[in-house]
Amino acid sequence: MLEPIATRITGRVLSSFVIGRVRAIETGRSVLRASNGGVSAAIDRHGRVIARTTQPGPLDVSADFSQEQTPYLRFGNAPLWLLLAMLAAIGLSRQSWE
């Protein structure tokens, strides 16, 4: 018996859904996720699932659209690159002392 793809939820589909929740928290903005063969959902800016379905059809939700910027949106990966550069400089300076 063949079953529709929407009823076969795999780990890959769920991990994609979880990544959507992480992005909502990371950016501080609502995420509206539409999927043909997985989980369609509305996620608020705190990562809470407002509505979710695996079946074809619409989701009737209301989402807030925030203009607030989180630290990640403001600075991106710059703090990480700065930390890596500092660690590399420390490592190189220790080698020159030996």
N, C-alpha and C positions, 0 to 999 in steps of 0.2 A: 504494500500500500504506500502510495506517495503522500507525503505531508507537505503543506506549504512551508516555504522557507521561514516565514514569520513565526512559526511554532518551534523551529529548531534554533534555540538560543545557544550559541557556542561561547567558549571562553574569549575568543577574539572579539565577538560582538559585545560582550559584557565589559571587556577591558576598554573598548572604545567609549562605551557609555560612562564608565568610571573616569576616564580621561576628561570627558565633558564636564563632569562634576568638579574635578580638580581645576580645570580652566576657569570655571565660574568663580571659585574661591580665589584663585590666583589673580584674576583681573578685577574682581569685585563687581562683576556684571552678570546679569541673567544670561543663560544659554538656552536657546531654543534649538533642539536637535531633531532633525527629520531624517528618517532612515527607511529605505525600501525593504530591507531585509534584516532588521534588527530592532533596537529599542528606540522609539521616538519619545522625546521627553521635553518637559519644561523644567529648568533647574534655576532656582533663585541665586542671588549673588553670594549666599552663604553655603551653597552646595546642597541645599535641601531640594529634594524632588517634589515639584508642585503637581505634576501630572506625568503619567507614563503609560505607554501601550506598546504591545508587540503586534497588534492587529492593524490591518489597513483601516484608515479612516482618520477623521480630524480629531485634534485635541482642542478643546475650547478653554483657553487659559488667558489670564491677564498677567503680563510681566512688566516689571519696572525697568526703565531705561536710565541708568545712572551715568552721569558725566564725570563722576569722581574718579580720580586716578590713584591707583594703588602704587606702592613703592616700585613694584616690578614694572608697571606700565611707564612710570616716570624714568627709571634708570635702566631697565632691561637687564642685560647680562653684564653691564659695565662693572658692578661691584665684584662679580666673580672673576672677570679678567684682571681687575686691579689686584685682587688677592693672589691670583696665580702669578702675576708679574712680581709682586713683592716676595713671594716664596721662591721664585726663580732667582731673584736678586740676592736673597739671603743665601741660597744654596751656592751661587757662584762666588759670593764674597767669602764663604767658608772654605771653598776650594783654593782660593788665592792665598789664604792664610797658612795653608799646609805646605 
